[in-house]
């Protein structure tokens, strides 16, 4: 599935629609350059999951946890060197909890995925325009 957006809000709206039917334990692997809109997409995911907390990039904390009817764990792998570091912070524990895991900079930890992840690729098409490609078990 491919969606085009023309603003940060529209990117959030696509994330919200996408997340409404995500099952517990889903892993969402996000790809995109710096400033592509990955965090905006996750902000929308949180809204779609009924989470009212302020969602921000976990660049320095590595993971932000947002409780709700369905828990969202938002990872940023930018500062990690390998999947081994992700396992060191308890990746398998997050998966066992059944949280929806949204992972920015997934290319840094692809070895941690089992092939069942939903892939979201966000590409800048202009200053405010984005192309969002979603591959995997998702409904939007």
N, C-alpha and C positions, 0 to 999 in steps of 0.2 A: 504494500500500500504506500502511496506517495501523497503527501499533502504539501501545499505551498502556503506560507504565511507572509504577512506584510507588516507585522508589528510584534513586539514582545508579548502583548496580551493575546494575540492570535496564536502564538507559539504555546503559551500557557493553556489556552483553550483546547488545543490539540492534545496536549498532555493530560488534561482533565478528562476528555472524552476517552482517550486511550486507557486510562487507569481504572475507569469505573467497573470494568469486567475482569480486571486482573485477578487471578486466584492467589490465595495466600501462598507464599513461597516462590512466587515468580521472580526471576532475575532479569533485569532490564539492563543490557549493555549499551551504554551511550558512547557514540563516537562523534567527534567534531572538533574543529580548531578552537583555539582560545577565542571566546566571545561569540561562538556560534549560536548559543542559546540553550545549552545543555541544562543549566540550572533553572532557566525559565521553564523549560519542559518539565523538570522535576517539581517545580513550584505548582505547575498545573496538575501534575499527578497527585500531589498531596491534596489539592482542592477537590479533585475528582474522587478521592478516597475519603472525603469528609474530614480531613485534617485541617484545623484552623491555625495551627502554629505558623510563625514566620519561618519560611524556608530560605536558607542561605547556603552558599557554597561551603562544603567542609574541607577546603583546601588544606588548612593547617591542623584540623582536628582529625582528618582522614574519614571519619564517619559521624553523621548527625542522625539521631534516632527520633522519630516522630510517632508517638503512640496514638492510637485511635481504634476504631472498630477493626481496621486492618492496619497493622504497624508498617511504617515505611522507614527503611534504613537507607540513607543517602551517602554513598561513598564517593570520594574523590581520590583517584589513584595517581594524580599528577606527581606527587612527591615520592612515590614508591618506585623502587628499582626493579622489582620482580614480583611474581605471584607468591613467592616464598614469604615475603613481608606481609602480604595479605593474609596468608594462613597464620602467621605469627600473631596477628591482631584478633584472631578468632573467627575468620570467615566461615568455617564450618558450623560454628555455634549460631551465627546469624541465620544460616540456611536452615538449621534444625528448628529454630524458633518459628519458622513459617512466615517471617516478615517478607514483604515485597522489598527486594534489594535493587536500588537504582545505582548503577556504577558508572561514574564519569571517568573518562580517560581509560576505557576498557582495554585499549590496545596494549597497555602496560602489564596487564594481568590475565591475558586470554587463556593461559594454561590453567587458571582456576575454574574456568567454565566447563560444564559437562556436555555442552552441545544443545541443551534445552533452553538456553537463554533467548530472550527476545532482543533483537538488535535494532537500535534506533540510531540512524545516521542523520546528522543535521549539518547542512551545508549553507553557507552564506551565498545568497544570489544577488544581494545588493546591501546597502547600509542597513536597511530594516527588513529585507526579504530573506526568507529561509525556505529551503527544501528539506522536508522531513520524510525520510524513508524508514518504514517499519517492516521488519522481516521476522516471522515467527508466529507463535500462537497468540495473536492479539485481535481484538475487535475494536474498531474505532468508527 
